[in-house]
Amino acid sequence: MTENSFPVTRTDAEWRAMLTPEQYQVMRGHGTERPGSCTLLHEKRAGAFACAGCGQPLFVANRKFESGTGWPSFDTPLEGATEETVDRSHGMVRTEVHCSQCGSHLGHVFPDGPPPSGLRYCINGVALNFEPE
């Protein structure tokens, strides 16, 4: 986790009780789900994608695109919904994306996305809940 404090906080036991083991491993342990394993990868309805840890809306469906990576990809988060930190794990330097309300790890952002932002927010589907319009 990042060193910041967040508006939504829970004990480790509370996180473990509310999240599935896979969600806990990804969101609290900075893991990654297996590519292509999430049903939200193919979600195309209008609506919003929210943090599975606190319910904060993170991305709107019309900003989602097919990146071919096996994870839900978005070009822009909702304003103020995410924060970024430097991730130096696995011998790489990447930009980690986490929820600004609870600090949960969501995924990473890369500079190879479509216009207008040119960014690809590569997000673990297990870290998201979909709320249709």
VOBA-1610 file (N, C-alpha, C; in pm, whole numbers, padded with zeros to 5 digits, always signed):
BEGIN
Met+00084-00119+00000Met+00000+00000+00000Met+00087+00124+00000Thr+00029+00233-00039Thr+00100+00359-00036Thr+00108+00407+00109Glu+00190+00507+00133Glu+00210+00559+00267Glu+00101+00660+00307Asn+00016+00697+00215Asn-00088+00796+00243Asn-00194+00740+00337Ser-00269+00831+00399Ser-00389+00789+00469Ser-00506+00821+00376Phe-00611+00742+00387Phe-00723+00756+00295Phe-00852+00776+00372Pro-00951+00840+00310Pro-01079+00863+00377Pro-01148+00734+00422Val-01133+00627+00344Val-01192+00498+00380Val-01079+00408+00428Thr-01087+00366+00554Thr-00985+00277+00611Thr-01053+00157+00675Arg-00982+00045+00670Arg-01030-00078+00732Arg-00908-00152+00788Thr-00932-00237+00885Thr-00825-00321+00934Thr-00800-00432+00832Asp-00687-00497+00844Asp-00658-00609+00756Asp-00767-00717+00767Ala-00812-00743+00888Ala-00917-00843+00909Ala-01047-00801+00839Glu-01080-00673+00844Glu-01201-00625+00776Glu-01188-00640+00625Trp-01070-00606+00569Trp-01050-00624+00425Trp-01065-00771+00387Arg-01003-00859+00464Arg-01010-01003+00434Arg-01153-01055+00440Ala-01232-01002+00533Ala-01371-01046+00548Ala-01460-00998+00433Met-01431-00881+00379Met-01521-00825+00277Met-01481-00859+00134Leu-01354-00891+00110Leu-01305-00921-00025Leu-01288-01071-00044Thr-01302-01117-00167Thr-01269-01256-00196Thr-01118-01271-00184Pro-01067-01393-00172Pro-00921-01411-00166Pro-00849-01349-00287Glu-00906-01362-00407Glu-00842-01302-00525Glu-00845-01150-00517Gln-00957-01093-00477Gln-00965-00947-00462Gln-00863-00899-00359Tyr-00853-00968-00248Tyr-00759-00928-00144Tyr-00615-00932-00198Gln-00580-01037-00269Gln-00445-01052-00323Gln-00413-00939-00421Val-00510-00901-00504Val-00489-00793-00601Val-00494-00656-00533Met-00600-00628-00462Met-00626-00493-00413Met-00542-00454-00292Arg-00514-00548-00204Arg-00437-00517-00084Arg-00293-00568-00094Gly-00270-00669-00180Gly-00137-00727-00195Gly-00067-00688-00323His-00126-00597-00401His-00068-00547-00525His-00047-00658-00628Gly-00136-00755-00630Gly-00126-00864-00725Gly-00189-00829-00859Thr-00193-00929-00944Thr-00254-00915-01077Thr-00337-01038-01105Glu-00458-01017-01154Glu-00541-01131-01192Glu-00489-01190-01324Arg-00525-01313-01349Arg-00487-01379-01473Arg-00554-01307-01591Pro-00478-01275-01698Pro-00539-01205-01812Pro-00653-01285-01872Gly-00758-01213-01911Gly-00874-01274-01975Gly-00969-01344-01880Ser-00944-01337-01750Ser-01023-01413-01653Ser-01145-01338-01598Cys-01155-01210-01623Cys-01262-01130-01562Cys-01378-01108-01658Thr-01500-01128-01609Thr-01618-01107-01693Thr-01634-00960-01733Leu-01579-00867-01655Leu-01592-00725-01689Leu-01509-00686-01811Leu-01420-00773-01851Leu-01340-00747-01972Leu-01431-00721-02092His-01542-00791-02099His-01632-00780-02214His-01758-00698-02185Glu-01761-00628-02073Glu-01877-00545-02037Glu-01885-00426-02132Lys-02001-00409-02198Lys-02017-00302-02297Lys-02137-00212-02269Arg-02211-00238-02162Arg-02328-00156-02132Arg-02286-00018-02080Ala-02378+00078-02091Ala-02356+00210-02032Ala-02357+00197-01881Gly-02274+00273-01814Gly-02270+00270-01669Gly-02134+00314-01618Ala-02103+00274-01495Ala-01977+00313-01432Ala-01912+00193-01365Phe-01782+00197-01359Phe-01702+00096-01290Phe-01655+00159-01159Ala-01684+00091-01048Ala-01653+00143-00915Ala-01553+00053-00844Cys-01487+00108-00745Cys-01391+00034-00663Cys-01465-00074-00584Ala-01418-00197-00593Ala-01478-00307-00517Ala-01451-00295-00368Gly-01356-00210-00329Gly-01322-00194-00189Gly-01403-00090-00115Cys-01447+00014-00188Cys-01520+00122-00118Cys-01640+00175-00196Gly-01658+00134-00320Gly-01773+00178-00397Gly-01756+00308-00473Gln-01641+00372-00461Gln-01620+00499-00531Gln-01621+00476-00683Pro-01702+00552-00759Pro-01695+00543-00905Pro-01555+00583-00954Leu-01500+00502-01045Leu-01364+00523-01095Leu-01358+00557-01243Phe-01435+00484-01323Phe-01432+00499-01469Phe-01573+00489-01523Val-01604+00564-01630Val-01732+00549-01698Val-01712+00457-01817Ala-01819+00386-01850Ala-01811+00282-01952Ala-01769+00334-02089Asn-01806+00457-02124Asn-01771+00506-02257Asn-01623+00542-02269Arg-01545+00529-02162Arg-01400+00552-02166Arg-01324+00419-02169Lys-01398+00307-02174Lys-01339+00173-02180Lys-01313+00139-02326Phe-01202+00068-02350Phe-01171+00025-02487Phe-01105-00111-02483Glu-01106-00179-02597Glu-01045-00310-02608Glu-00897-00292-02641Ser-00811-00328-02546Ser-00667-00310-02565Ser-00599-00438-02614Gly-00669-00551-02605Gly-00608-00677-02644Gly-00514-00734-02539Thr-00511-00675-02419Thr-00418-00718-02315Thr-00476-00827-02224Gly-00609-00838-02220Gly-00671-00933-02129Gly-00722-00872-02000Trp-00710-00740-01986Trp-00761-00669-01869Trp-00848-00553-01917Pro-00950-00515-01840Pro-01028-00397-01876Pro-00936-00275-01887Ser-00951-00200-01995Ser-00866-00083-02019Ser-00952+00040-02042Phe-00906+00151-01987Phe-00976+00279-01994Phe-00876+00385-02034Asp-00923+00492-02100Asp-00829+00598-02136Asp-00827+00713-02036Thr-00929+00722-01949Thr-00935+00832-01853Thr-01017+00789-01732Pro-00967+00813-01610Pro-01050+00789-01491Pro-01137+00911-01463Leu-01235+00894-01378Leu-01312+01009-01331Leu-01219+01099-01251Glu-01241+01228-01261Glu-01153+01325-01196Glu-01145+01300-01045Gly-01022+01289-00995Gly-00998+01270-00853Gly-01021+01129-00800Ala-01064+01037-00886Ala-01099+00902-00840Ala-00978+00813-00816Thr-00869+00840-00886Thr-00750+00757-00872Thr-00629+00842-00837Glu-00530+00776-00782Glu-00400+00837-00756Glu-00295+00743-00813Glu-00175+00795-00832Glu-00068+00715-00892Glu+00057+00718-00806Thr+00130+00608-00807Thr+00258+00598-00739Thr+00355+00523-00830Val+00484+00537-00804Val+00586+00465-00880Val+00593+00323-00825Asp+00590+00226-00915Asp+00599+00084-00880Asp+00730+00031-00938Arg+00822-00007-00853Arg+00952-00058-00896Arg+00964-00210-00877Ser+00852-00278-00868Ser+00854-00423-00847Ser+00886-00497-00977His+00926-00620-00964His+00950-00710-01077His+01055-00659-01174Gly+01150-00579-01125Gly+01258-00530-01210Gly+01216-00428-01314Met+01100-00367-01294Met+01048-00267-01389Met+01015-00139-01313Val+00999-00032-01388Val+00946+00092-01332Val+00814+00119-01404Arg+00706+00114-01327Arg+00572+00136-01383Arg+00499+00237-01297Thr+00385+00282-01346Thr+00301+00373-01270Thr+00180+00295-01219Glu+00175+00278-01087Glu+00063+00208-01024Glu-00055+00302-01010Val-00175+00248-01025Val-00299+00322-01007Val-00370+00264-00886His-00411+00350-00794His-00490+00304-00680His-00608+00397-00656Cys-00706+00347-00584Cys-00826+00424-00551Cys-00790+00536-00455Ser-00836+00656-00485Ser-00805+00772-00401Ser-00881+00771-00268Gln-00985+00689-00255Gln-01064+00686-00132Gln-01018+00580-00033Cys-00976+00462-00084Cys-00938+00354+00008Cys-00795+00303-00015Gly-00729+00351-00119Gly-00591+00312-00145Gly-00574+00177-00210Ser-00681+00110-00244Ser-00670-00023-00304Ser-00599-00018-00438His-00510-00115-00460His-00441-00129-00588His-00542-00167-00694Leu-00538-00095-00806Leu-00629-00122-00917Leu-00557-00182-01036Gly-00439-00132-01067Gly-00363-00177-01184Gly-00252-00079-01213His-00225-00057-01342His-00118+00033-01383His-00165+00118-01501Val-00097+00229-01525Val-00127+00315-01640Val-00004+00320-01728Phe-00028+00311-01859Phe+00079+00309-01959Phe+00053+00416-02065Pro+00159+00468-02127Pro+00144+00576-02227Pro+00119+00525-02369Asp+00041+00419-02383Asp+00018+00362-02517Asp-00131+00348-02548Gly-00212+00437-02493Gly-00356+00431-02514Gly-00401+00518-02630Pro-00531+00515-02658Pro-00587+00591-02769Pro-00607+00739-02733Pro-00630+00823-02833Pro-00667+00962-02805Pro-00799+00964-02729Pro-00832+01064-02654Pro-00759+01189-02646Pro-00645+01188-02545Ser-00644+01095-02449Ser-00544+01102-02342Ser-00410+01037-02382Gly-00415+00938-02470Gly-00294+00863-02504Gly-00253+00767-02394Leu-00340+00749-02294Leu-00309+00663-02181Leu-00394+00536-02184Arg-00339+00431-02124Arg-00411+00304-02109Arg-00408+00266-01962Tyr-00521+00285-01895Tyr-00535+00241-01757Tyr-00572+00094-01762Cys-00476+00009-01733Cys-00491-00136-01738Cys-00531-00181-01597Ile-00658-00215-01580Ile-00716-00232-01447Ile-00759-00377-01424Asn-00726-00429-01308Asn-00771-00563-01270Asn-00922-00561-01252Gly-00991-00647-01327Gly-01136-00651-01319Gly-01190-00688-01182Val-01115-00770-01106Val-01164-00808-00973Val-01164-00689-00876Ala-01095-00582-00911Ala-01093-00462-00827Ala-01211-00371-00856Leu-01295-00410-00952Leu-01405-00327-00997Leu-01540-00393-00976Asn-01642-00312-00955Asn-01781-00352-00964Asn-01842-00267-01074Phe-01930-00326-01155Phe-01995-00252-01260Phe-02135-00213-01216Glu-02169-00085-01237Glu-02301-00033-01203Glu-02366+00017-01331Pro-02458-00062-01391Pro-02522-00019-01516Pro-02609+00104-01494Glu-02626+00182-01602Glu-02714+00301-01595Glu-02857+00258-01582
//
